[in-house]
Amino acid sequence: MPLTTLTLDDKPFDFDIAVDDANRYINSIDAQDKVAPSYNLLMQTVKPEQKDDLKKVVLIDGKPNGFLCINIAGELNKQFSGAVKVSLGKPSTSQSE
């Protein structure tokens, strides 16, 4: 899969993310931990030479900024939903006898 580029604070970051990475990320999220899986996804998929620069953006006092990490991970994963439109509707009711 080609690299995915996201711009953070006017600086482009390239991520080498595939559907397997996205699936591992989703599987690693649980009710008690959403920040660490998001941060790990970013660190595991950003180009190695950009890792230190990305840490400067997403870490505050050496700790991941949870909202920012989750937001960036969500943007990366949008590409895997494809062009499928998902909508909620009521089931059709038919009057059968």
C-alpha positions as CSV (number, residue, x, y, z in Angstrom):
1,M,0.0,0.0,0.0
2,P,1.3,3.5,-0.8
3,L,2.3,5.8,2.1
4,T,-0.3,7.9,3.7
5,T,0.6,11.5,4.4
6,L,-1.0,13.5,7.2
7,T,-0.1,17.1,7.9
8,L,0.3,18.0,11.6
9,D,1.2,21.6,12.5
10,D,2.0,22.3,8.8
11,K,4.5,19.4,8.7
12,P,3.8,16.3,6.6
13,F,4.2,12.9,8.2
14,D,4.3,9.7,6.1
15,F,2.8,6.5,7.5
16,D,3.2,3.1,6.0
17,I,-0.1,1.6,7.2
18,A,-1.9,-1.4,5.9
19,V,-5.2,-3.0,6.7
20,D,-3.4,-5.5,9.0
21,D,-2.1,-2.6,11.0
22,A,-5.5,-1.1,11.3
23,N,-7.1,-4.4,12.4
24,R,-4.4,-4.9,15.0
25,Y,-5.1,-1.4,16.3
26,I,-8.8,-2.0,16.5
27,N,-8.3,-5.3,18.3
28,S,-6.0,-3.8,20.8
29,I,-8.4,-1.1,22.0
30,D,-10.4,-1.9,25.1
31,A,-12.5,0.0,27.6
32,Q,-9.5,0.7,29.8
33,D,-6.9,1.6,27.2
34,K,-7.4,3.6,24.0
35,V,-4.4,6.0,24.2
36,A,-1.6,3.4,24.2
37,P,-2.9,1.5,21.2
38,S,-3.3,4.8,19.3
39,Y,0.2,6.0,20.2
40,N,1.6,2.6,19.3
41,L,-0.1,2.6,15.9
42,L,1.5,6.0,15.1
43,M,5.0,5.0,16.3
44,Q,4.8,1.6,14.4
45,T,3.7,3.0,11.1
46,V,5.4,6.5,10.8
47,K,8.5,6.5,8.6
48,P,11.4,5.8,11.0
49,E,13.2,9.0,10.1
50,Q,10.1,11.0,11.2
51,K,9.5,9.2,14.5
52,D,11.4,11.8,16.7
53,D,9.5,14.7,15.0
54,L,6.2,13.0,15.5
55,K,7.0,12.4,19.2
56,K,7.5,16.2,19.6
57,V,4.0,16.7,18.3
58,V,2.1,14.0,20.2
59,L,3.9,13.9,23.6
60,I,3.3,16.3,26.4
61,D,5.8,16.0,29.3
62,G,6.9,12.6,27.8
63,K,3.3,11.2,27.8
64,P,1.0,10.7,24.8
65,N,-1.6,13.4,24.3
66,G,-4.6,11.0,24.2
67,F,-7.0,13.1,22.3
68,L,-4.4,13.9,19.6
69,C,-3.2,10.3,19.3
70,I,-6.7,9.0,19.0
71,N,-7.6,11.7,16.4
72,I,-4.6,11.0,14.3
73,A,-5.1,7.2,14.4
74,G,-8.7,7.8,13.4
75,E,-7.7,9.8,10.4
76,L,-5.2,7.1,9.3
77,N,-7.9,4.4,9.6
78,K,-10.5,6.3,7.6
79,Q,-8.8,5.1,4.4
80,F,-9.8,1.5,5.2
81,S,-13.6,2.1,5.3
82,G,-13.5,2.5,1.5
83,A,-16.4,4.1,-0.3
84,V,-19.0,2.2,1.7
85,K,-21.7,4.4,3.0
86,V,-23.1,3.2,6.3
87,S,-26.5,4.5,7.5
88,L,-29.0,3.4,10.1
89,G,-32.6,2.8,9.1
90,K,-35.7,1.1,10.4
91,P,-36.5,-2.3,9.2
92,S,-39.1,-2.3,6.5
93,T,-42.5,-3.5,7.7
94,S,-44.7,-5.6,5.5
95,Q,-48.2,-6.7,6.2
96,S,-48.2,-10.3,5.5
97,E,-51.1,-12.5,6.5
